[in-house]
Amino acid sequence: MIEQPSKKKMLLFAGSSNPELAEKVAGELGTSLALVDKKQFASGEIYIRLEESARGADCFVMQSHSNGVNFTIMEQLLLVDALKRASAKRITAVLPFYPYSRQDKKALPREPISARLIGDLFITAGADRLVSIDLHTQQIQGFIDEPFDHLTALPLFVNYFKDKFKEPVSIISPDAGGVKRATTFAKHLEAYVGFVHKKRDPKIHNVVEAFTVIGEVEDRHAILVDDIIDTGGTIAAAAKILKEKGAKTVSVVATHGIFSDLSVENLKNAPIDEIITTDTLSQNGNIQELGNVKVLSVSSIIANALTSIFADDSVSALFMGENVL
C-alpha cells in the first residue's frame, strides 16, 4: 500500500481584461497571481502558456467580459484548456460579469440562446465549476450541467446606503423583472419597493420608453437598482420619471457598469445624484466624464467565495442564502 499525505494547492490565474480586480482578489487571498505568458499573433490568434506547474492543483481562472468581449472569452477558454492539459485537479472559471447574459432566451424566432452557449463552451473546455456575480437572470445557472456558484454584490450596496438617508427611502426596479432584486435590497434598508413600467421593442436594441412608476416615491429618496448599466437608456428614463413623480433624490445601483459610449449622452443630463457600481468590469474613461460614479470593489466577495470553494464549504452561507433568491 502506498500512502501520501493529503495536501491541497490553490492557484489563481487571470486573463488580461481586468488585472486590477484580479490583483485585489489575490491580495485578499494572501497570494499572488500565477504566471502566464499571454501573447497575440499578427493574425489575431491568442497564445497562452502556463509558466508554472498546475498538476494536482485547485485552479481558479478569472476574467471580466465587456470591451472586446469575444477576445476575452476566447482567452479565458484557452486558459481553462491549458490547465486541463496540465493535469489540474479542479478548474473553476470565475466570470464576475457573465458574457452574453442578456441573450438568455429567444425573444424572436430563429435567434440563438447565447448565454447557454457560453456555459457549454466553458464546460467543454474543461471547467469543473463556474462562478459569477449578479446574473442577469438566475435561470442561467440551469444551463450549466456542472456546479455554478452565484455570488451577489448586495452586501456592498447595503453597507453603502445603510445610514445614508434620514428621510424615507424607496427601492425602485427599472422594470418588473427586477422586483425580486429590489425587494431583497429594500428588506435590509426597511424601505418601500416599486418599479417602473416600461415597454421595449424586441427588434430595436438598447432603446427603452418608460411609462410610469408603480409605488410610492413622492418626497422620498429613490434608489434605482439594476444588474447592468450599458447605454444607460433604461436608467435615464426611469430617473426622469421618478423626479417627475416627486422623488427628493435619485441614486442608481448597478453591479456591472459597462458604460458604453452612448451612456455618457444618456446619463450626463439625467436627474441622477449618484451612480454606484462595482469593479466586476474594468472601468473606462466614460465614468470620469460622467463625474458622479462611485466604484465599490467586489474583491473581498470573490476571495471569500473562492476560499469556501477551495475548502469545500458552503458558498450560500456567505450570503445567508440571499444569492439564490
PAROZA-616020 format. One line per 3 residues: their letters; for each residue x, y, z of C-alpha. Coordinates in steps of 0.2 Angstrom, whole numbers. Layout:
A> X:Y:Z | ...;
# end
This chain:
MIE> 0:0:0 | 6:17:-5 | 0:32:6;
QPS> 3:50:3 | -1:64:15 | -16:74:9;
KKK> -12:91:3 | -21:105:-7 | -14:119:-18;
MLL> -24:134:-24 | -18:143:-40 | -26:159:-46;
FAG> -24:164:-64 | -31:179:-73 | -34:185:-91;
SSN> -29:202:-97 | -46:211:-96 | -47:217:-78;
PEL> -30:214:-70 | -33:227:-56 | -48:216:-49;
AEK> -38:200:-51 | -23:208:-41 | -35:213:-27;
VAG> -43:196:-26 | -25:188:-25 | -21:201:-11;
ELG> -37:196:-1 | -31:178:-3 | -14:182:3;
TSL> -6:175:-13 | 0:181:-30 | -7:178:-47;
ALV> 0:163:-56 | 12:167:-70 | 5:166:-88;
DKK> 13:170:-104 | 0:179:-114 | 3:185:-132;
QFA> -6:189:-148 | 0:184:-165 | -1:196:-180;
SGE> -16:186:-187 | -26:190:-171 | -24:172:-163;
IYI> -21:171:-145 | -6:162:-137 | -6:155:-119;
RLE> 7:146:-109 | 6:142:-91 | 23:147:-83;
ESA> 21:136:-68 | 15:118:-64 | -3:116:-61;
RGA> -3:97:-58 | -15:92:-45 | -19:110:-40;
DCF> -36:118:-37 | -36:131:-51 | -46:147:-52;
VMQ> -47:157:-69 | -53:175:-68 | -58:185:-82;
SHS> -70:200:-84 | -80:202:-100 | -85:218:-108;
NGV> -74:228:-120 | -68:216:-133 | -79:203:-126;
NFT> -76:189:-139 | -57:191:-137 | -59:189:-118;
IME> -70:174:-119 | -58:165:-130 | -43:170:-119;
QLL> -51:163:-104 | -56:147:-113 | -38:144:-118;
LVD> -33:146:-100 | -45:133:-95 | -40:121:-109;
ALK> -21:124:-104 | -25:119:-86 | -35:104:-91;
RAS> -20:98:-102 | -8:102:-87 | -17:90:-76;
AKR> -25:102:-64 | -36:93:-51 | -51:105:-52;
ITA> -54:121:-63 | -66:134:-58 | -70:148:-71;
VLP> -73:164:-62 | -83:176:-73 | -88:192:-62;
FYP> -99:198:-77 | -106:183:-86 | -105:187:-105;
YSR> -120:187:-117 | -131:185:-101 | -145:196:-109;
QDK> -147:183:-123 | -154:170:-111 | -170:166:-121;
KAL> -177:168:-138 | -186:185:-140 | -189:182:-159;
PRE> -189:167:-170 | -173:159:-176 | -162:168:-163;
PIS> -148:159:-153 | -148:157:-134 | -131:164:-132;
ARL> -130:163:-113 | -132:144:-114 | -118:143:-127;
IGD> -106:152:-116 | -109:139:-102 | -107:125:-114;
LFI> -90:132:-121 | -83:133:-103 | -88:115:-98;
TAG> -82:108:-115 | -65:117:-112 | -63:108:-96;
ADR> -71:119:-82 | -77:109:-67 | -86:124:-60;
LVS> -92:142:-64 | -93:157:-53 | -102:173:-57;
IDL> -109:189:-48 | -127:195:-50 | -133:186:-66;
HTQ> -145:195:-77 | -157:181:-74 | -154:166:-62;
QIQ> -161:154:-74 | -143:154:-82 | -137:143:-69;
GFI> -149:130:-76 | -140:130:-92 | -124:123:-84;
DEP> -123:104:-80 | -109:107:-68 | -109:117:-51;
FDH> -112:135:-53 | -109:147:-39 | -120:163:-40;
LTA> -112:177:-29 | -120:194:-26 | -114:212:-23;
LPL> -129:216:-12 | -119:217:4 | -108:231:-3;
FVN> -123:241:-8 | -132:238:8 | -117:244:18;
YFK> -115:260:7 | -134:265:9 | -137:259:27;
DKF> -136:276:36 | -135:287:21 | -153:295:22;
KEP> -163:301:36 | -179:303:26 | -189:288:19;
VSI> -182:278:5 | -190:269:-9 | -180:255:-19;
ISP> -186:255:-37 | -183:242:-50 | -182:250:-68;
DAG> -193:235:-74 | -205:222:-67 | -192:208:-70;
GVK> -181:216:-56 | -193:217:-42 | -187:202:-33;
RAT> -169:210:-33 | -176:227:-27 | -187:218:-13;
TFA> -171:209:-6 | -162:226:-6 | -176:235:2;
KHL> -178:222:16 | -161:227:23 | -165:246:22;
EAY> -183:245:28 | -188:254:13 | -203:253:1;
VGF> -202:244:-16 | -208:250:-33 | -204:248:-51;
VHK> -205:257:-67 | -217:251:-80 | -208:251:-97;
KRD> -210:245:-115 | -196:239:-126 | -197:234:-144;
PKI> -188:217:-146 | -182:222:-164 | -174:238:-158;
HNV> -159:235:-146 | -154:247:-132 | -170:258:-134;
VEA> -182:259:-120 | -198:270:-117 | -203:271:-99;
FTV> -221:275:-94 | -225:276:-76 | -220:272:-58;
IGE> -229:259:-48 | -225:263:-29 | -223:277:-18;
VED> -209:290:-22 | -215:307:-18 | -204:316:-5;
RHA> -193:300:-4 | -176:296:-8 | -177:284:-23;
ILV> -163:271:-26 | -164:263:-44 | -157:245:-43;
DDI> -152:235:-58 | -139:222:-63 | -131:231:-78;
IDT> -129:249:-84 | -124:248:-103 | -131:263:-113;
GGT> -140:270:-98 | -156:272:-108 | -167:262:-96;
IAA> -159:271:-80 | -160:289:-88 | -179:286:-92;
AAK> -183:279:-75 | -174:293:-66 | -183:306:-76;
ILK> -200:299:-71 | -195:297:-53 | -191:315:-52;
EKG> -207:320:-61 | -216:310:-48 | -208:320:-34;
AKT> -193:310:-28 | -181:320:-17 | -165:312:-24;
VSV> -162:298:-37 | -147:286:-34 | -143:272:-46;
VAT> -136:255:-40 | -129:243:-53 | -117:228:-51;
HGI> -110:228:-68 | -105:245:-76 | -102:243:-94;
FSD> -104:262:-98 | -104:260:-117 | -101:277:-126;
LSV> -119:280:-128 | -121:280:-109 | -112:297:-107;
ENL> -125:306:-118 | -140:297:-109 | -134:299:-91;
KNA> -125:315:-91 | -141:326:-92 | -152:313:-82;
PID> -158:319:-65 | -147:307:-56 | -137:312:-40;
EII> -125:297:-40 | -122:280:-48 | -114:266:-38;
TTD> -107:252:-47 | -93:239:-44 | -76:234:-52;
TLS> -83:217:-59 | -78:226:-76 | -63:237:-79;
QNG> -70:254:-79 | -67:265:-94 | -65:284:-96;
NIQ> -83:287:-98 | -86:286:-79 | -74:301:-77;
ELG> -84:311:-90 | -100:307:-80 | -92:313:-64;
NVK> -105:305:-52 | -100:287:-52 | -93:278:-37;
VLS> -85:261:-39 | -85:248:-25 | -74:233:-25;
VSS> -81:215:-26 | -63:208:-22 | -67:203:-4;
IIA> -84:194:-10 | -74:184:-24 | -60:180:-12;
NAL> -72:173:2 | -81:163:-11 | -65:156:-18;
TSI> -59:151:-1 | -75:142:3 | -74:133:-14;
FAD> -56:128:-10 | -61:122:7 | -77:113:1;
DSV> -88:124:12 | -104:132:8 | -104:147:-3;
SAL> -123:152:0 | -119:153:19 | -108:168:15;
FMG> -124:177:9 | -136:169:21 | -145:162:6;
ENV> -148:178:-2 | -138:174:-18 | -151:161:-23;
L> -167:171:-21;
# end
